[in-house]
């Protein structure tokens, strides 16, 4: 199984591995081990239960929980029934989670204790809740499951069929659900052979299953018959111990995790010789940190650059190109990456001195933003032939060798600890306080998180609210991954002649 057909489903690949090697381990968490035979049977029971509940292909479920074997099995079982999965971040606010569940039109909600505490008690008319951890957060998963041996009705899945809905919005306004099709996920699987995935693969994942960062490695591992070790919460020493214990071969980490691992005083005391490939994505990866990883951590280092929306990927095989660590690599096979100027005109590749917004096309592209055709159109760019590209909002430039260097993000998204934070969401919350006349949020460098959000506030005349009081108030309204590191009062926000807030000047104020 080292080669891939043009299109297939991950659920079917699990079935094939279960038939060939039913006792091979598929999933491990801190409480449970599941082999392929048991995983395949559990997926059947989950798919059958969903069908018995009236769900049909194209319907959706939501999952809001920490990573676990049961979480993974529910995700896979839903896919077997042709049902899309909306994995939601437990760190979001209750209001944000409610909006996302509603936007996804989820028919069932799978939770654990921690997530249920955030979401709150169900109200009349709420969708059914199933507790993944056997708690009182909902109906027990074991009780909800169809009987042992149950077989779901076979469904036909097309490349365009919805696979999952990944939410990238924050706490206010319309949630933005990125609909990814089965074809997009299969494109991720197809490149797996190049990176050594196979039955002997052991992948350690400490990023959450609701993150696209995790899923781009999780699914290829299982599609090639490997084992996934799920770490519900990252800590550097615990990660190193698991890596050594399980003889891990593959992993996905965001840059801030690499930073914490490399800085741990016991890093070099652990045997990491089993590693074949390490991956990174989601945030800027410092060249010096890449060099340190290459020097001290066995195995190749691969950086993926792209968006959850898809539209093409750049790949830096850092171990093969040590002189290009300042870049995010070259376009992946099948990815058409181009640059456009401010007027959305294509910049010829020969103009290597000219930077532009990065746009991309590939087989791995979102169908669109769920129920938001206008936002979908805003994210698209079409070349002269009508070929569809996804706009990244990032500004970059190709060098003479075809490697892409990124300079800045046109969109002011902040990436903190691998999580996307949208300043407009935080600004909207701040404007809900009576003391706030005007505000802007920017991302500033952070050794701990990579970036962290800082707010500047113009206070209403005569208001006596203090900076500390306002900071505590707004952080209580935000999800824990969004909270402000600092808040500063300012007499007036710097603006351009056309009224645009000059956020670069605000960032410079933080550094003074």
C-alpha positions in Angstrom: 0.0 0.0 0.0 2.8 2.4 -0.8 0.9 3.9 -3.7 -2.5 5.6 -3.8 -5.4 5.4 -6.2 -6.7 8.6 -7.8 -9.5 8.9 -5.2 -10.5 6.8 -2.2 -11.7 7.3 1.3 -9.8 7.1 4.6 -12.6 5.1 6.2 -12.1 2.4 3.5 -8.4 2.4 4.1 -9.0 1.6 7.8 -11.3 -1.3 6.6 -8.5 -2.7 4.5 -5.9 -2.5 7.3 -8.4 -4.2 9.7 -8.7 -7.0 7.2 -5.0 -7.4 6.6 -3.6 -6.8 10.1 -6.5 -6.6 12.7 -4.1 -6.7 15.7 -1.9 -3.9 14.5 -2.2 -0.9 16.8 -4.1 2.1 15.3 -4.7 4.5 18.2 -3.2 5.2 21.7 -4.1 7.8 24.3 -3.3 8.0 28.0 -6.1 5.5 28.9 -6.6 3.2 25.9 -5.1 1.3 23.0 -7.1 0.4 20.0 -6.1 -2.0 17.2 -7.3 -1.8 13.6 -9.8 -4.6 14.0 -11.4 -2.9 17.0 -11.3 0.5 15.4 -13.0 -0.7 12.2 -15.8 -2.4 14.3 -16.2 0.7 16.4 -16.5 2.9 13.3 -19.2 0.6 12.0 -21.2 1.0 15.3 -20.8 4.8 15.3 -21.8 5.0 11.6 -24.8 2.8 12.3 -25.9 4.8 15.3 -25.8 8.0 13.4 -27.9 6.5 10.6 -30.3 5.1 13.1 -30.6 8.7 14.5 -31.8 9.8 11.0 -28.5 11.4 9.8 -27.8 11.1 6.1 -24.8 11.8 3.9 -24.0 15.5 3.8 -25.4 16.1 7.4 -23.0 17.2 10.1 -22.1 16.4 13.6 -20.0 18.6 16.0 -17.2 17.3 18.3 -16.0 19.5 21.2 -13.5 17.7 23.4 -9.9 17.0 24.2 -8.1 14.5 21.9 -8.8 10.9 22.7 -9.3 7.5 21.1 -13.1 7.9 21.2 -12.8 11.3 19.6 -10.8 9.9 16.7 -13.2 6.9 16.3 -16.3 9.2 16.2 -14.6 11.4 13.5 -13.8 8.3 11.4 -17.1 6.6 12.0 -19.0 9.7 10.9 -16.9 9.8 7.7 -17.9 6.2 7.0 -21.5 7.2 7.1 -20.8 10.2 4.7 -21.4 12.7 7.5 -19.3 15.8 7.8 -17.6 16.6 11.1 -17.3 20.0 12.7 -14.4 19.8 15.2 -14.7 22.7 17.7 -12.2 24.2 20.1 -13.2 23.8 23.7 -11.2 27.0 24.5 -13.8 29.1 22.6 -16.4 31.1 24.5 -19.9 29.6 25.1 -21.5 32.1 22.7 -18.9 31.3 20.0 -19.4 27.6 20.3 -23.2 28.0 20.2 -22.9 30.0 16.9 -20.6 27.4 15.4 -22.8 24.5 16.3 -25.8 26.4 14.8 -23.8 27.4 11.7 -22.7 23.8 11.0 -26.3 22.7 11.4 -24.9 19.9 13.5 -27.4 17.1 14.3 -25.5 15.6 17.3 -22.9 17.1 19.7 -20.1 14.9 21.1 -18.4 16.3 24.2 -16.4 15.6 27.3 -16.5 17.0 30.8 -14.2 19.9 30.1 -16.1 21.1 27.0 -19.5 20.6 28.6 -18.5 23.0 31.4 -17.7 25.7 28.8 -20.8 25.1 26.7 -23.1 25.1 29.6 -26.2 23.0 30.3 -28.4 22.1 27.4 -31.6 24.1 26.9 -34.9 23.0 25.5 -34.6 22.1 21.8 -30.8 21.5 22.0 -29.4 18.7 19.8 -28.5 15.4 21.5 -25.2 15.3 23.5 -23.1 12.2 23.6 -20.3 12.0 26.3 -17.1 10.7 24.9 -15.5 10.2 28.4 -18.4 8.3 30.0 -19.2 11.4 32.2 -22.5 13.1 32.8 -21.8 15.6 30.0 -24.3 13.8 27.9 -25.6 10.4 27.1 -22.9 7.8 27.4 -21.1 6.8 24.2 -21.3 3.2 25.1 -25.1 3.4 25.7 -25.6 5.4 22.5 -23.6 3.0 20.3 -25.4 0.5 18.0 -24.9 -3.2 19.2 -21.7 -5.0 18.7 -21.5 -6.3 15.1 -23.9 -3.6 13.7 -23.3 -2.8 10.1 -24.1 0.7 8.7 -25.7 1.2 5.3 -23.1 1.7 2.6 -22.9 5.2 1.3 -21.2 6.7 -1.8 -18.8 9.4 -1.2 -17.6 11.8 -3.9 -14.4 14.0 -3.9 -16.7 17.0 -3.5 -18.6 15.5 -0.5 -18.1 17.5 2.7 -15.5 15.9 4.9 -15.2 18.4 7.7 -16.0 22.0 8.6 -13.1 23.8 10.3 -13.9 27.0 12.0 -11.4 29.8 11.9 -13.4 32.7 13.4 -13.2 34.1 16.9 -15.7 35.1 19.4 -17.9 37.6 17.6 -19.7 38.1 14.4 -20.5 35.4 11.9 -18.4 32.2 12.4 -16.4 31.3 9.3 -16.6 27.5 8.6 -14.2 26.2 6.0 -15.7 23.3 4.2 -13.1 20.7 3.1 -14.1 17.9 0.8 -13.0 14.3 0.8 -11.0 15.1 -2.3 -9.0 17.7 -0.4 -8.2 15.2 2.4 -7.3 12.5 -0.1 -4.8 14.9 -1.7 -3.1 15.1 1.7 -3.0 11.3 2.0 -1.6 10.9 -1.5 1.7 12.7 -0.6 2.1 10.4 2.4 4.3 7.8 0.7 6.9 10.5 0.1 7.3 11.1 3.8 7.7 7.5 4.9 4.2 6.7 6.2 3.5 3.0 6.4 2.5 0.2 8.8 5.6 0.9 10.9 4.8 4.6 11.4 4.2 5.8 14.9 3.0 9.4 14.9 2.9 11.4 18.1 0.4 14.3 18.0 0.1 16.9 20.8 -1.8 19.4 18.9 -5.6 19.1 19.1 -7.8 17.1 16.7 -10.0 20.2 16.0 -6.9 21.8 14.4 -6.2 21.4 10.7 -2.6 21.3 11.7 -3.1 18.0 13.4 -5.4 16.5 10.8 -2.9 16.8 7.9 -0.8 14.2 9.7 -3.4 12.3 11.6 -5.3 11.0 8.5 -2.3 10.0 6.4 -0.9 8.0 9.3 -4.0 5.9 9.5 -4.5 5.7 5.7 -1.1 4.1 5.5 -1.7 1.7 8.4 0.4 3.4 11.0 -0.2 4.1 14.7 -1.3 7.5 16.2 -0.3 8.4 19.8 -2.6 11.2 21.0 -1.3 13.5 23.7 -4.4 15.5 25.0 -2.2 18.4 26.4 1.3 19.3 25.4 4.1 19.6 27.9 7.8 19.3 26.8 9.0 16.6 29.2 5.9 14.5 28.8 6.3 14.7 25.0 9.9 13.6 25.2 9.0 10.7 27.4 6.2 9.5 25.1 8.5 9.9 22.0 11.1 7.7 23.6 8.7 5.2 25.0 6.8 4.6 21.8 9.8 4.9 19.4 8.0 7.6 17.5 8.8 8.1 13.8 6.7 11.1 12.8 5.2 14.1 14.5 3.6 17.5 13.9 4.5 20.4 16.1 3.9 24.2 15.8 7.0 26.3 16.1 6.4 27.4 19.7 6.4 23.7 20.7 9.7 23.1 19.0 11.0 26.1 20.9 10.0 24.7 24.2 11.3 21.2 23.4 14.7 22.5 22.3 15.0 24.7 25.4 14.1 21.9 27.8 17.2 21.0 29.9 16.6 17.2 29.4 16.1 17.3 25.7 19.4 15.8 24.8 19.0 13.1 27.5 16.2 11.4 25.5 16.7 8.9 22.8 14.9 10.3 19.7 16.8 8.2 17.2 13.6 6.5 15.9 12.4 9.8 14.3 12.2 9.8 10.5 10.2 13.0 9.8 9.1 16.0 11.9 6.6 18.4 10.5 5.6 22.0 11.3 3.0 24.5 10.1 0.6 27.2 11.3 3.0 29.9 12.3 6.3 31.5 11.3 9.2 29.2 12.0 12.4 31.0 12.9 15.4 30.0 10.8 17.7 29.7 13.8 15.2 27.4 15.6 15.0 25.2 12.4 18.8 25.0 12.4 18.8 23.9 16.1 16.3 21.2 15.4 18.3 20.0 12.4 21.5 19.8 14.5 20.1 18.1 17.6 17.0 16.1 16.6 17.4 13.1 14.3 15.3 12.7 11.2 14.1 15.1 8.5 12.4 18.4 9.2 9.5 19.4 6.9 7.7 22.8 7.0 4.3 23.1 5.3 3.1 26.5 4.3 -0.5 26.9 3.3 -4.0 27.7 4.6 -6.8 25.7 6.1 -8.8 26.9 3.1 -6.3 25.0 0.9 -5.3 26.4 -2.5 -1.8 25.1 -2.6 1.1 24.3 -0.4 4.8 25.2 -0.2 7.1 22.7 1.4 10.5 23.2 2.8 12.5 20.0 3.3 14.8 21.8 5.7 17.3 18.9 6.1 17.9 18.9 2.3 18.1 22.7 2.0 19.9 24.1 5.0 20.7 27.3 3.1 17.0 28.1 2.7 15.8 28.0 6.3 14.6 31.6 6.0 12.0 30.5 3.4 8.9 28.3 3.5 10.2 26.2 0.6 8.9 25.6 -3.0 5.4 24.8 -4.3 4.5 21.2 -3.6 3.8 18.9 -6.5 0.4 19.7 -7.9 0.4 23.2 -6.3 0.3 26.3 -8.5 1.5 29.2 -6.3 1.5 32.7 -7.8 1.8 36.3 -6.6 -0.6 39.1 -7.4 -0.3 42.9 -6.8 -2.6 45.3 -5.1 -4.8 45.5 -8.1 -5.1 41.6 -8.2 -2.9 41.5 -11.3 -0.5 38.5 -11.6 3.2 39.3 -11.0 5.4 37.4 -13.6 7.7 34.9 -11.9 10.6 36.6 -13.7 10.1 39.6 -11.5 11.9 38.1 -8.6 12.4 41.4 -6.9 8.7 42.2 -6.7 6.7 41.0 -3.7 3.0 40.3 -3.8 0.0 38.5 -2.2 0.4 34.7 -2.3 -2.5 32.9 -4.1 -2.6 29.1 -4.7 -4.5 26.4 -6.6 -4.3 22.6 -6.0 -6.5 19.6 -5.7 -6.6 20.4 -2.0 -9.0 23.4 -1.9 -11.9 24.2 0.3 -15.4 24.0 -1.3 -16.1 27.3 0.3 -17.0 29.0 3.6 -20.1 27.3 5.0 -23.3 29.2 4.1 -21.2 32.3 3.3 -20.9 32.7 -0.5 -19.8 36.3 -0.3 -16.9 35.5 2.0 -16.0 32.6 -0.3 -15.9 35.0 -3.3 -13.6 37.4 -1.3 -11.2 34.5 -0.8 -11.0 33.6 -4.4 -8.9 34.9 -7.3 -9.1 33.7 -10.9 -6.4 33.9 -13.5 -6.9 34.9 -17.2 -8.1 31.4 -18.0 -10.7 31.2 -15.2 -8.6 28.9 -13.0 -9.6 29.3 -9.4 -7.1 30.2 -6.7 -7.4 30.9 -3.0 -6.0 34.2 -1.7 -3.8 33.8 1.4 -3.5 37.4 2.5 0.2 36.8 3.0 2.9 38.9 1.2 5.9 37.0 -0.2 8.5 36.8 -2.9 10.1 34.0 -4.8 13.8 33.8 -5.1 15.7 32.7 -8.2 15.6 29.0 -7.1 11.8 29.1 -6.7 11.8 29.2 -2.9 9.1 31.5 -1.3 10.0 34.0 1.4 7.2 35.5 3.4 7.4 39.1 4.6 4.1 40.1 6.2 0.4 39.2 6.4 -2.0 41.6 4.6 -4.6 40.3 7.0 -3.7 41.2 10.5 -4.2 37.7 11.9 -2.2 36.9 15.0 -0.8 33.4 15.4 -0.3 32.6 19.1 0.9 29.2 20.1 -0.2 27.9 16.7 -3.7 29.2 17.1 -5.2 31.9 14.7 -6.5 35.0 16.4 -8.4 37.7 14.5 -7.8 41.2 15.9 -11.2 42.3 14.7 -12.9 39.8 17.0 -11.0 41.1 20.0 -11.7 44.7 19.0 -15.4 44.0 18.7 -15.5 42.6 22.3 -13.6 45.7 23.6 -16.0 48.0 21.9 -18.8 46.4 23.9 -17.4 48.1 27.1 -18.7 51.6 27.9 -15.2 52.9 28.5 -14.0 52.2 24.9 -14.3 55.0 22.3 -11.9 53.4 19.8 -9.5 50.4 19.8 -7.0 48.4 17.8 -5.4 45.0 18.5 -2.0 44.0 17.1 0.2 41.0 17.4 3.7 41.4 19.0 6.5 38.9 19.3 6.4 36.6 22.3 9.1 34.1 23.3 6.5 31.9 24.8 3.8 32.0 22.2 5.5 33.2 19.0 3.0 36.1 19.0 0.6 37.5 21.5 -2.2 40.1 21.2 -1.9 43.6 22.6 -4.7 46.2 22.6 -4.6 49.9 22.3 -7.7 51.7 23.6 -8.9 55.3 23.3 -10.9 55.8 26.5 -14.1 57.8 26.5 -13.7 61.3 27.9 -14.4 61.4 31.6 -14.3 57.6 32.1 -12.3 56.4 35.1 -11.8 52.7 34.1 -8.2 51.6 34.6 -6.1 49.7 32.1 -6.0 46.7 34.5 -9.7 46.6 35.1 -10.5 46.8 31.4 -7.9 44.1 30.6 -9.5 41.7 33.2 -12.9 42.5 31.8 -12.1 41.7 28.2 -10.1 38.6 28.9 -13.1 37.2 30.8 -15.1 37.6 27.6 -12.5 35.9 25.3 -11.5 32.3 24.7 -8.4 31.3 26.6 -6.3 31.1 23.3 -7.4 34.7 22.5 -6.6 36.6 25.7 -4.7 39.9 25.6 -1.2 40.0 27.0 -1.4 43.8 27.6 -3.7 46.7 27.2 -2.6 50.3 26.8 -4.6 53.5 26.8 -3.7 55.9 24.0 -4.9 59.4 23.2 -5.5 58.8 19.5 -4.9 55.8 17.2 -2.4 56.6 14.4 -4.3 56.6 11.0 -3.4 57.0 7.4 -4.9 59.8 5.2 -7.8 57.5 4.3 -8.5 56.6 7.9 -6.8 53.2 8.1 -5.3 52.4 11.5 -1.5 52.2 11.1 -1.0 49.0 13.1 2.8 48.9 12.3 3.2 52.1 14.3 1.3 50.5 17.2 3.6 47.5 17.2 6.6 49.9 17.3 5.1 51.5 20.4 5.1 48.2 22.2 8.8 47.8 21.5 9.8 51.2 22.9 
